[in-house]
């Protein structure tokens, strides 16, 4: 059995770097010719002068908040798309909303090698529980699995009992979805007497795979690995395993993309090992993403992976560079908390707290009442659900109110381990 997906995974690092920078120099010309926003943004950038990683700092980082603003002012793609993106593919709308265009070609999101590294092989039946509705999540893994030679059951999200019944009948060997939902399915199967022991592998994304949850899956006979992906960039990095199939620390940067770690709020890369914002460049000719700031925190690991793949590793998802955070596979933004305050004038300030309860994400909303008012907790909870699509436990802040520190979203999940 082959040890690697292809020979690119074991390329000499210097050769890989030279090839990526050469491709980028040509791609900048493609992007500026195809999209007016990139032509304006890259005006004055000498593509031929981009010879090292340090040179990339000459290109300003495009952060998602900025992309969102461009799209609002110039819908739907903010001028960053190619002039004619109508190629028979798909367009998507992710929370924000931010609109995206699917890249062309086979395995457009570079997901197939993540399946391979997770121990999955062609011919497997994949139960894909990522969303297929409006967002690209389901399609990112779906396209990769099918390009890899797997068969996919497009389960989507929700309808837990129906998903359990389908999996019990189809007997898929692979689960794809958020880290938490597999436990929900397995627990429901136990409750209802369905057999889901066919699941042997999992490839998860859209949230943190906590060590205790991975261990629980292993105890139930499922080896679960994770990949790090985004709607705009596809699979950015993925886990690999040792000779015994045990996950190795960190995540390998995917082939055919450029990943940098920059100091949050700046265009400048940080020294290796220092935590900073993940910045990604892809080569989608329909929707170029050049130095896109993901808003996620991570750091490069200096040593090569023991699995034999030669690309750089990042330490995985380490939180958010801003307060926008991912909960149950969905982003929650401070702007959504602001919308809640607009709806409820009796609330002076609010703070959304993200924790873990029973191996799943949990939300609490602390609200500080204005003087001489009594907020309606049930009405606020209903607004929270309407605005974010997520349920939260609403509580009144103590007599001293909330700290005056500007924090709107507090992620108190423990990512250690």
Secondary structure, DSSP 8 states (H G I E B T S, - for coil): --SSSSGGGG--HHHHHHHHHHHHHHHHHHHHHH-HHHHHHTTT--GGG--SGGGGGGS--EEHHHHHHHHHHSTTTTT-S-TT--SS--EEEETTTEEEE--SSTTTT--HHHHHHTT--TT-EEEE-S--SSSSHHHHHHHHHHHHT-EEEE--SS-HHHHHHHHHHH--SEEEE-HHHHHHHHHHHHHHT---TT--EEEE-SS---HHHHHHHHHTT-EEEEEEEETTTEEEEE--B-TTS-B-SSEEE-TTSEEEEE-TTSS-B--TT--EEEEEE---SSS--SSEEEEEEE-EESS--TTS--S-EE-----BSSS-EEETTEEE-HHHHHHHHHH-TTEEEEEEEEEEETTEEEEEEEEEE-TT----HHHHHHHHHHHHS---EEEE--TT-S-SS---EEE------
